[in-house]
Amino acid sequence: LMTKALRRYFNALRSNEKHIKNVENYLYGTMQNLFGVWWNKQAAREYVAKHPEEEKSADNDNSGLYY
């Protein structure tokens, strides 16, 4: 994830399509978003590991799906 985030960051700087004025602030925002995504994925994995019965019941229960 870190490599992909840094690659997107440097590509954005190089392309100059976003007209980045403060490079350090843009890097800070990029890293903040990266760690937010990482934290949410980690928390989801831990939740599924602690609550396996909810995942199974959600697979069998189609009442929340709209067709």
C-alpha positions in Angstrom: 0.0 0.0 0.0 2.8 2.4 0.9 4.5 1.9 -2.5 1.3 2.5 -4.4 0.5 5.6 -2.4 4.0 7.1 -3.0 3.8 6.3 -6.7 0.4 8.1 -6.9 1.9 11.0 -5.0 4.9 11.4 -7.2 2.8 10.9 -10.4 0.5 13.7 -9.2 3.6 16.0 -8.6 5.0 15.1 -12.0 1.8 15.5 -14.0 0.9 18.8 -12.3 -2.7 18.3 -13.2 -3.8 19.0 -9.7 -1.8 22.2 -9.4 -0.3 21.3 -6.0 0.8 24.4 -4.2 2.2 22.9 -1.0 4.0 19.6 -1.7 4.5 18.8 2.0 0.8 19.3 2.8 -0.1 17.1 -0.1 2.3 14.4 1.1 0.8 14.7 4.6 -2.7 14.2 3.2 -1.6 11.3 1.1 -0.1 9.5 4.1 -3.1 10.4 6.3 -5.4 8.8 3.7 -3.1 5.7 3.3 -3.1 5.0 7.1 -6.8 5.6 7.3 -7.4 2.9 4.7 -4.9 0.6 6.3 -6.5 1.1 9.8 -10.0 0.3 8.4 -8.8 -2.8 6.7 -7.0 -4.0 9.8 -10.1 -3.2 12.0 -12.4 -5.1 9.6 -10.1 -8.2 9.7 -10.0 -8.1 13.5 -13.8 -7.8 13.7 -14.4 -10.7 11.3 -11.9 -12.8 13.3 -13.7 -12.0 16.5 -17.3 -12.4 15.1 -17.3 -15.2 12.6 -21.0 -16.0 13.3 -22.1 -12.6 11.9 -20.3 -13.2 8.6 -22.0 -16.6 8.1 -25.5 -15.3 9.0 -24.9 -12.4 6.6 -24.1 -14.8 3.8 -27.3 -16.8 4.3 -29.6 -13.8 5.0 -30.6 -12.0 1.8 -33.2 -9.8 3.5 -30.9 -6.7 3.3 -30.4 -7.0 -0.5 -32.5 -5.2 -3.0 -33.0 -6.6 -6.5 
